[in-house]
Amino acid sequence: MHIKNIVVIGSSGHGRVVADILSQMSGYRVAGFIDSFAEKGTIRFGHLSVLGGEQDLPALMAEHQITGGIVGIGDNWVRSQVAAKVQAVVPSFEFVNAIHPSAVISDTAHIGHGNVIAANAVINTNATLGHHCIINTAACIEHDNRMDDYSSVAPRVVTGGNVTIGAYTAISIGAVVKHGISIGEQSIIGAGAVVLKPVEAYSIWYGVPARKMGERKAGDKYL
Ligand SMILES: CC(C)(COP(=O)(O)OP(=O)(O)OC[C@H]1O[C@@H](n2cnc3c(N)ncnc32)[C@H](O)[C@@H]1OP(=O)(O)O)[C@@H](O)C(=O)NCCC(=O)NCCS
């Protein structure tokens, strides 16, 4: 099998989870981390260190025969900004999916690129993931769901069938979303929420049952 050399962009907690997933996949060899906020040479996972920042990518890719990688940053908005920066510095950069070997993914699911699918996640039939989404540990994305680009579901989130999750929207740890519900873009569903009604874009909902608790703008912090 041809092994591709790749990098993980972002070296904090989520970045290390992504490196861990990639280390368990066949087909990739992680050369190291790209992180503008960490000192070059800092060891972050096993023997893997920070190789440099995004601006160093052209030289690093030539030096290590790197073809692409994945952005390992948990915040949806920051992940999109960093992915755009990488694309601007290296237009040919190939974003790969990090899929843990224990994840169960239907052959009829549609998966874009740059996605993280963590240990024990389930993605059921005809679900569609855009690009750069996170399906975190033991989350369950049911049949016919749609997750738009840069959306995320935290550990143990469960959605019913035919749920849609808009771009940049984050569903927090342990939340449950009833079948058929649409959640607009740039919204946050709080930890442990039970979502029974449609959620409009740019809003914050939590509680059991979940209610609208506030509004937000693109890029507002939530982690
Ligand atoms: C929804 C969320 C973003 C709201 O954050 P926030 O606006 O900063 O809210 P605050 O912490 O100021 O809390 C405001 C009030 O709402 C309550 N509250 C906050 N989140 C809640 C939740 N998920 N469910 C029920 N009540 C909640 C707080 O207890 C507090 O109540 P109080 O005023 O009686 O003390 C946040 O609480 C949350 O759930 N984050 C998810 C984090 C997560 O999943 N991390 C894992 C990622 S892998």
The ligand as a Gaussian input file, in Angstrom:
#p B3LYP/6-31G(d) Opt

LIG

0 1
 C      -24.407000      25.954000      26.169000
 C      -23.129000      26.595000      26.633000
 C      -22.260000      26.941000      25.411000
 C      -23.554000      27.863000      27.386000
 O      -22.438000      28.528000      27.849000
 P      -22.611000      29.948000      28.566000
 O      -23.495000      30.831000      27.752000
 O      -21.215000      30.409000      28.862000
 O      -23.422000      29.606000      29.861000
 P      -22.994000      29.850000      31.383000
 O      -21.889000      28.902000      31.738000
 O      -22.761000      31.309000      31.574000
 O      -24.281000      29.399000      32.160000
 C      -25.456000      30.196000      32.229000
 C      -26.504000      29.436000      32.996000
 O      -27.012000      28.376000      32.170000
 C      -26.768000      27.111000      32.778000
 N      -26.305000      26.209000      31.731000
 C      -25.239000      26.375000      30.917000
 N      -25.142000      25.352000      30.060000
 C      -26.163000      24.520000      30.348000
 C      -26.567000      23.287000      29.800000
 N      -25.885000      22.728000      28.798000
 N      -27.675000      22.705000      30.307000
 C      -28.349000      23.282000      31.337000
 N      -28.006000      24.454000      31.902000
 C      -26.920000      25.062000      31.406000
 C      -25.677000      27.356000      33.811000
 O      -25.740000      26.423000      34.860000
 C      -25.992000      28.758000      34.261000
 O      -27.071000      28.723000      35.159000
 P      -27.131000      29.703000      36.445000
 O      -27.200000      31.094000      35.866000
 O      -28.373000      29.278000      37.147000
 O      -25.873000      29.467000      37.192000
 C      -22.271000      25.689000      27.554000
 O      -22.772000      25.610000      28.853000
 C      -22.149000      24.274000      27.038000
 O      -23.028000      23.424000      27.177000
 N      -20.981000      23.996000      26.427000
 C      -20.694000      22.689000      25.855000
 C      -19.255000      22.304000      26.020000
 C      -18.949000      20.907000      25.480000
 O      -19.754000      20.143000      25.019000
 N      -17.677000      20.597000      25.527000
 C      -17.189000      19.330000      25.023000
 C      -16.631000      19.464000      23.652000
 S      -15.849000      17.997000      23.149000

